Amino acid sequence: MPTARVNGVDIFYEDVGKGIPVIFGHSLVWDHEMFVHQVKALSGNYRCINVDYRNHGRSGGVHKEWTIHDYVDDNIALAEHLGIKQAHWVGLSQGGMMAMRLALKRPDLVRSLLILDSSAEGEEEANIPNYEMMANMAAEQGPETVVEGVMPIFFAADFNRDQPDQIAAYRKKFIDGNSEALKWAVFAVTRRDDVSKKISAIKAPTLVIVGEQDSATVPAHSELIARSIPGATLVTIPGAGHMSPLEKPEPVNRALSEFLARVDA
């Protein structure tokens, strides 16, 4: 699989299919594999570029403090490296946070936005100490020390209960991750700026998707995004938590496909 050297970091990505580009951006402490179902569903009609952000997955790491705007610059540089003039940008959680900021900085690169389980606001003050304590603990004592607290944040209670094999695989994936690198990514998200008053300037067609049971970025955050971006559409996925593309791939795929078809008609 290819990598691109952008902003001093080796960025890993998949490049599958042909057509109008769709660029995927994953959540915090995950990687490109969270969109495996969506790439499979869309790559027959679109060029699907599925990225590992810096300090995640197979991409290189930056072991010092940086901000979510560095993700924006990485993605702009990657698009330019690939010769992409305009794309649909799909982002979940931190991927959605990146995509909204990219749309504000470089609207010419954005054909549409598809924002899943995300927030335009800064992190809630009450959450920051807990999230950063977990990040430091995972880096210093090992990810197995925090994994039991992480799974309920990412997945709906029903999914945690009813899909033991998948949860076991996701637990292992988290434990096998590079917690020292991911610590800096956690700080970039928890210390992000608030763009909720700025996103009304976004003109691109926008779809907002949220899991009904999302406890990491509760539905109210997605509802605010949908109200703030002119003409945005909101879709709620029943029974899904924060990881809606993995928990409920069929309704997520349907919502993405129908929206893209409307935009490209």
VOMAR-663128 format. One record per residue (C-alpha): x, y, z; residue in one letter. Coordinates in steps of 0.5 Angstrom, whole numbers, plus 500, padded with zeros to 3 digits. Layout:
# VOMAR-663128
X;Y;Z;A .
...
***
This chain:
# VOMAR-663128
500;500;500;M .
503;507;498;P .
505;512;503;T .
506;520;502;A .
511;524;505;R .
507;530;507;V .
509;536;512;N .
515;531;514;G .
511;525;516;V .
510;519;512;D .
502;518;511;I .
499;512;509;F .
493;511;505;Y .
489;506;501;E .
487;508;494;D .
482;504;491;V .
477;505;485;G .
476;510;480;K .
472;516;479;G .
470;522;483;I .
475;522;489;P .
472;520;496;V .
477;521;502;I .
476;518;509;F .
478;520;515;G .
478;516;521;H .
477;517;529;S .
482;518;534;L .
486;512;536;V .
483;508;530;W .
486;508;523;D .
483;507;516;H .
480;500;517;E .
474;503;521;M .
471;505;514;F .
473;498;511;V .
465;497;509;H .
464;504;506;Q .
470;503;502;V .
467;496;499;K .
461;499;498;A .
463;506;494;L .
469;504;491;S .
465;501;485;G .
463;508;483;N .
468;512;486;Y .
476;513;488;R .
476;512;495;C .
482;514;499;I .
483;512;506;N .
488;515;510;V .
491;513;516;D .
492;520;520;Y .
499;522;523;R .
501;518;529;N .
495;513;527;H .
496;506;524;G .
501;505;519;R .
503;513;518;S .
509;516;522;G .
509;519;528;G .
510;526;531;V .
512;526;538;H .
511;533;541;K .
505;537;541;E .
501;539;535;W .
494;541;533;T .
488;539;529;I .
490;544;524;H .
496;540;523;D .
491;534;520;Y .
488;539;516;V .
495;541;513;D .
497;534;512;D .
490;532;508;N .
491;538;504;I .
498;536;502;A .
496;529;501;L .
491;531;496;A .
496;536;492;E .
501;530;492;H .
495;526;489;L .
493;531;484;G .
486;532;487;I .
483;538;485;K .
476;537;489;Q .
474;531;493;A .
468;529;498;H .
471;529;505;W .
468;523;509;V .
470;524;517;G .
468;521;523;L .
469;524;530;S .
477;527;529;Q .
476;526;522;G .
470;530;522;G .
473;536;526;M .
479;536;521;M .
474;536;515;A .
470;542;517;M .
476;546;518;R .
479;544;512;L .
473;546;508;A .
474;553;512;L .
481;554;510;K .
480;551;503;R .
473;551;500;P .
476;549;493;D .
478;542;495;L .
471;540;498;V .
466;537;493;R .
462;535;499;S .
462;534;507;L .
460;527;510;L .
461;528;518;I .
460;522;522;L .
459;522;530;D .
463;529;531;S .
463;536;534;S .
464;543;532;A .
465;545;539;E .
471;545;543;G .
472;539;548;E .
467;539;554;E .
471;541;560;E .
469;536;564;A .
472;531;559;N .
479;533;558;I .
482;531;565;P .
479;524;564;N .
481;523;557;Y .
488;526;558;E .
489;522;564;M .
487;515;560;M .
492;517;554;A .
498;518;559;N .
496;512;563;M .
496;508;556;A .
503;511;554;A .
506;510;561;E .
503;503;563;Q .
500;500;557;G .
494;500;553;P .
491;494;557;E .
490;499;563;T .
485;503;560;V .
482;499;555;V .
476;497;559;E .
474;504;560;G .
475;506;552;V .
470;500;549;M .
464;503;552;P .
466;510;549;I .
467;508;542;F .
461;503;542;F .
454;502;544;A .
452;498;550;A .
448;493;545;D .
454;492;541;F .
459;491;547;N .
454;486;549;R .
451;483;543;D .
458;482;539;Q .
463;479;543;P .
467;477;538;D .
468;484;534;Q .
469;487;541;I .
475;482;542;A .
478;484;536;A .
477;491;537;Y .
480;491;544;R .
486;487;541;K .
487;492;536;K .
487;498;541;F .
492;494;546;I .
496;493;540;D .
497;500;538;G .
502;505;539;N .
500;508;545;S .
506;513;546;E .
504;516;539;A .
497;516;540;L .
498;520;546;K .
499;526;542;W .
493;525;538;A .
489;525;544;V .
492;532;546;F .
490;535;539;A .
483;533;540;V .
482;535;547;T .
485;541;546;R .
482;543;539;R .
479;550;538;D .
471;551;537;D .
469;552;530;V .
462;552;532;S .
461;559;530;K .
465;559;524;K .
462;553;520;I .
456;557;518;S .
461;560;512;A .
461;553;509;I .
458;552;503;K .
459;545;501;A .
453;540;501;P .
453;537;507;T .
451;530;510;L .
451;529;518;V .
450;522;521;I .
450;520;528;V .
449;514;532;G .
443;514;536;E .
447;512;542;Q .
453;516;541;D .
456;517;548;S .
463;520;546;A .
460;526;541;T .
453;526;543;V .
447;527;538;P .
446;534;540;A .
453;536;537;H .
451;533;530;S .
445;537;531;E .
448;543;532;L .
453;542;526;I .
447;540;522;A .
443;547;524;R .
449;551;523;S .
452;549;516;I .
447;552;511;P .
442;546;507;G .
446;540;511;A .
442;534;512;T .
442;530;519;L .
441;522;519;V .
441;519;526;T .
443;511;526;I .
438;507;530;P .
442;503;535;G .
449;505;533;A .
454;508;538;G .
460;513;536;H .
463;507;531;M .
457;508;527;S .
460;505;520;P .
463;499;524;L .
457;498;528;E .
451;499;523;K .
455;499;516;P .
448;498;512;E .
444;504;514;P .
451;508;514;V .
453;506;507;N .
446;507;504;R .
446;514;507;A .
453;516;504;L .
451;513;497;S .
444;516;497;E .
447;523;499;F .
453;522;494;L .
448;520;488;A .
444;527;490;R .
451;531;490;V .
453;528;483;D .
447;528;479;A .
***
